[in-house]
Amino acid sequence: MNGRFATAFLPRDLCDIRSGSRTGQQTCERLARYSLRAAAENTISEFIDSPGHGPGASPTIPAG
């Protein structure tokens, strides 16, 4: 596209459907569920990214 931007418009009926779906996503119940899920995903990601965890980590050998 030679570095140019292209603008595309959906047909009116598809635009109305998409708009309605987005409006439904902004309910308090849905936002609360999303917030909880995002917090859980962040906790898991932080654990995996911490030293000694995740891909390439060597197994822990219990002292004993």
Secondary structure, DSSP 8 states (H G I E B T S, - for coil): -TT--------HHHHHHHHHHHHHTTSHHHHHHHHHHHHHHHHHHHHHHSTT-STT--------
